[in-house]
Amino acid sequence: MSDNAQYTEDNIRSLDWKEHIRMRPGMYIGKLGDGSSADDGIYILLKEVIDNCIDEFVMGAGKTIDIAIKDNVVNVRDYGRGIPLGKVVDVVSKMNTGGKYDSRAFKKSVGLNGVGTKAVNALSSFFKVQSSRDNMLKTAEFQQGNLVAEVGPEDTSKRKGTKVSFTPDEIIFKKYKYRNEYVERMLKNYVYLNPGLTIIFNGEKFFSENGLKDLLEDNNSLDDMTYPIIHLKGNDIEIAITHSKTQYSEEYHSFVNGQNTTQGGTHQTAFREAIVKTIRDFYGKNYDPSDIRKSIISAIAIKVMEPVFESQTKTKLGSTDMGGDLPTVRTYINDFVGTQLNNYLHKNPDTAEKLQRKIMQAERERKELSGIRKLAKDRAKKANLHNKKLRDCRVHLADSKNDRCLESTLFITEGDSASGSITKSRDVNTQAVFSLRGKPLNSYGMSKKIVYENEEFNLLQAALNIEESMEDLRYNKIVIATDADVDGMHIRLLLITFFLQFFPELIKENHLYILQTPLFRVRNKKDTYYCYSHEEKLQAIEKLTGKPELTRFKGLGEISPDEFQHFIGEDIRLEPVMLDKSMPIETMLEFYMGKNTPDRQEFIINNLKVEVDLVEENQL
């Protein structure tokens, strides 16, 4: 061993709480991101603060939460009991400190590890907490977890409660921005799970009277529901169920103690089992589970004593017990669904009849497709998918049965040059590339049969591993990477149509994105700027001295692999594909992909945007 590799007491150091959080933020809030994904770190920071407000509401203290986000400054105010004034600083800056360790105060709380607001504090360039109670106010301000000001307790006329203000640190979260769509979805889930709670976000009111029933109605068209929503509530459990007329795969919204468990867990697994068993028993038929659950749209929320999640971000429940004297999660859910759903179907024969017809239809379609599906699988194998069409990432190549990696991405490209550039510049550990051959088929109005008969669709479905269930999806992000020209836009639209037609959950659950690539490169001998718009180009020209060189990228294939790594690495710009909740999917597809109509022609004309390059290249 060389002298340069000595291992002594000097090599051992202890980090304080804020240093450790800032050095290893992923341990506390999952991935960082820039706000383009719903599970990016800035939303976790917001959620951690709101969770404390929700716990106050659950304990009967405070029915309103005020939230404002402007210029990346977040303000969250509840009207609960307020943090005990002598512990305000400790609660947000000392690990393993908080009222949730006392089960008498927080029996079924979301956060039990005492880390939440400490992580927010440490990862914020500015953090301020104010607690008002007993006509006294205590205020503490921090910068990157360091206490910089402490005032009070002092007299106040403010209503009791707690207010937290913070700005996520740009050193940790680079070039981030909050997207109101993601924030609003989070807040809607909070009110669905807490009827009677009012949340006001930037002046807009969120409120729910009917819990999970409202969730299904707000996220789906009533005209697309096979039968009226079955809504059942019990002690510590609530479920809502219907089946879609047009959707093919299963859709679940699951929650534990108010936390949206986007990756499911023991409760969601038990729920899926209980539905199959109950329906089989009710009809006295041994229906295939896939036929029962095909097209299901459902939600389940349970409350568990001291839940155990599989990560700090609490997206998957690991608990097997309900807590206290209650049985296991599986037994509890099976007993509730078995009794209550059975009773409902007996009391509502019309719904029971429509449900059975839906199951029998799924059975017929499955049998009709069985031969085609087998042929499609054989074709996918013969196409040598993983060597030709799909250049997979190592996290999946190492284990073909590996669960979906939260950081894995699949780029869908068109053309050999574009796919070649991305393949050479990607992160081979977490980024995969699927290469299209020509323009995809317009799948609007077609049946699932076309997915197996069309080679491109069949291979894409196989690459994503979503034939049987969305739970088997192999990539967290699916990124459409096409040229920013008319043909590229058309390919985007055809792919989005494919996903909307057959796998809308991919979009509903925020898995589909558009890759933004630069339109211009402006450089001189010293500096280089990549510009995504005409405005950015003009700003870059002003920054450079002398006559800069201007390049207009006409396609992805023109961007070299050395340059491409800048656009799909840390500085990647992704535009999430989001649904317009005011327009049902079927209506949307008919408008954009159906037969030409005067309405669509008028829409195209009114929204046509032509970028005019005000500074000619030969003038630079």
Rosetta blueprint (number, residue, H / E / L):
1 M L
2 S L
3 D H
4 N H
5 A H
6 Q L
7 Y L
8 T L
9 E H
10 D H
11 N H
12 I L
13 R L
14 S L
15 L L
16 D L
17 W H
18 K H
19 E H
20 H H
21 I H
22 R H
23 M H
24 R L
25 P L
26 G H
27 M H
28 Y H
29 I H
30 G L
31 K L
32 L L
33 G L
34 D L
35 G L
36 S L
37 S L
38 A L
39 D L
40 D L
41 G H
42 I H
43 Y H
44 I H
45 L H
46 L H
47 K H
48 E H
49 V H
50 I H
51 D H
52 N H
53 C H
54 I H
55 D H
56 E H
57 F H
58 V H
59 M L
60 G L
61 A L
62 G L
63 K L
64 T E
65 I E
66 D E
67 I E
68 A E
69 I E
70 K E
71 D L
72 N L
73 V E
74 V E
75 N E
76 V E
77 R E
78 D E
79 Y L
80 G L
81 R L
82 G L
83 I L
84 P L
85 L H
86 G H
87 K H
88 V H
89 V H
90 D H
91 V H
92 V H
93 S H
94 K L
95 M L
96 N L
97 T L
98 G L
99 G H
100 K H
101 Y H
102 D L
103 S L
104 R L
105 A L
106 F L
107 K L
108 K L
109 S L
110 V L
111 G L
112 L L
113 N L
114 G L
115 V L
116 G H
117 T H
118 K H
119 A H
120 V H
121 N H
122 A H
123 L L
124 S E
125 S E
126 F E
127 F E
128 K E
129 V E
130 Q E
131 S E
132 S E
133 R E
134 D L
135 N L
136 M E
137 L E
138 K E
139 T E
140 A E
141 E E
142 F E
143 Q E
144 Q L
145 G L
146 N E
147 L E
148 V E
149 A E
150 E E
151 V E
152 G E
153 P E
154 E E
155 D E
156 T L
157 S L
158 K L
159 R L
160 K L
161 G E
162 T E
163 K E
164 V E
165 S E
166 F E
167 T E
168 P E
169 D L
170 E L
171 I L
172 I L
173 F L
174 K L
175 K L
176 Y L
177 K L
178 Y L
179 R L
180 N H
181 E H
182 Y H
183 V H
184 E H
185 R H
186 M H
187 L H
188 K H
189 N H
190 Y H
191 V H
192 Y H
193 L H
194 N L
195 P L
196 G L
197 L L
198 T E
199 I E
200 I E
201 F E
202 N L
203 G L
204 E E
205 K E
206 F E
207 F L
208 S L
209 E L
210 N L
211 G L
212 L H
213 K H
214 D H
215 L H
216 L H
217 E H
218 D H
219 N H
220 N L
221 S L
222 L H
223 D H
224 D H
225 M E
226 T L
227 Y L
228 P L
229 I L
230 I E
231 H E
232 L E
233 K E
234 G E
235 N L
236 D L
237 I E
238 E E
239 I E
240 A E
241 I E
242 T E
243 H E
244 S E
245 K L
246 T L
247 Q L
248 Y L
249 S L
250 E L
251 E E
252 Y E
253 H E
254 S E
255 F E
256 V E
257 N L
258 G L
259 Q E
260 N E
261 T L
262 T L
263 Q L
264 G L
265 G E
266 T H
267 H H
268 Q H
269 T H
270 A H
271 F H
272 R H
273 E H
274 A H
275 I H
276 V H
277 K H
278 T H
279 I H
280 R H
281 D H
282 F H
283 Y H
284 G L
285 K L
286 N L
287 Y L
288 D L
289 P H
290 S H
291 D H
292 I H
293 R H
294 K L
295 S L
296 I E
297 I E
298 S E
299 A E
300 I E
301 A E
302 I E
303 K L
304 V L
305 M L
306 E L
307 P L
308 V L
309 F E
310 E L
311 S L
312 Q L
313 T L
314 K L
315 T L
316 K L
317 L E
318 G L
319 S L
320 T L
321 D E
322 M L
323 G L
324 G L
325 D L
326 L L
327 P L
328 T E
329 V H
330 R H
331 T H
332 Y H
333 I H
334 N H
335 D H
336 F H
337 V H
338 G H
339 T H
340 Q H
341 L H
342 N H
343 N H
344 Y H
345 L H
346 H H
347 K H
348 N L
349 P H
350 D H
351 T H
352 A H
353 E H
354 K H
355 L H
356 Q H
357 R H
358 K H
359 I H
360 M H
361 Q H
362 A H
363 E H
364 R H
365 E H
366 R H
367 K H
368 E H
369 L H
370 S H
371 G H
372 I H
373 R H
374 K H
375 L H
376 A H
377 K H
378 D H
379 R H
380 A H
381 K H
382 K H
383 A L
384 N L
385 L L
386 H L
387 N L
388 K L
389 K L
390 L E
391 R E
392 D L
393 C L
394 R H
395 V H
396 H H
397 L H
398 A L
399 D L
400 S L
401 K L
402 N L
403 D L
404 R L
405 C E
406 L E
407 E E
408 S E
409 T E
410 L E
411 F E
412 I E
413 T E
414 E E
415 G L
416 D H
417 S H
418 A H
419 S H
420 G H
421 S H
422 I H
423 T H
424 K H
425 S H
426 R L
427 D L
428 V L
429 N L
430 T L
431 Q E
432 A E
433 V E
434 F E
435 S E
436 L E
437 R L
438 G L
439 K L
440 P L
441 L L
442 N L
443 S L
444 Y L
445 G L
446 M L
447 S L
448 K L
449 K H
450 I H
451 V H
452 Y H
453 E H
454 N L
455 E H
456 E H
457 F H
458 N H
459 L H
460 L H
461 Q H
462 A H
463 A H
464 L H
465 N L
466 I L
467 E L
468 E L
469 S L
470 M H
471 E H
472 D H
473 L L
474 R L
475 Y E
476 N E
477 K E
478 I E
479 V E
480 I E
481 A E
482 T L
483 D L
484 A L
485 D L
486 V H
487 D H
488 G H
489 M H
490 H H
491 I H
492 R H
493 L H
494 L H
495 L H
496 I H
497 T H
498 F H
499 F H
500 L H
501 Q H
502 F H
503 F L
504 P L
505 E H
506 L H
507 I H
508 K H
509 E L
510 N L
511 H L
512 L E
513 Y E
514 I E
515 L E
516 Q E
517 T L
518 P L
519 L L
520 F E
521 R E
522 V E
523 R E
524 N L
525 K L
526 K L
527 D L
528 T E
529 Y E
530 Y E
531 C E
532 Y L
533 S L
534 H H
535 E H
536 E H
537 K H
538 L H
539 Q H
540 A H
541 I H
542 E H
543 K H
544 L L
545 T L
546 G L
547 K L
548 P L
549 E E
550 L E
551 T E
552 R E
553 F L
554 K L
555 G L
556 L H
557 G H
558 E H
559 I L
560 S L
561 P H
562 D H
563 E H
564 F H
565 Q H
566 H H
567 F H
568 I L
569 G L
570 E L
571 D L
572 I L
573 R E
574 L E
575 E E
576 P E
577 V L
578 M L
579 L L
580 D L
581 K L
582 S L
583 M L
584 P L
585 I H
586 E H
587 T H
588 M H
589 L H
590 E H
591 F H
592 Y H
593 M H
594 G L
595 K L
596 N L
597 T L
598 P H
599 D H
600 R H
601 Q H
602 E H
603 F H
604 I H
605 I H
606 N H
607 N H
608 L L
609 K L
610 V L
611 E L
612 V L
613 D L
614 L L
615 V L
616 E L
617 E H
618 N H
619 Q H
620 L L
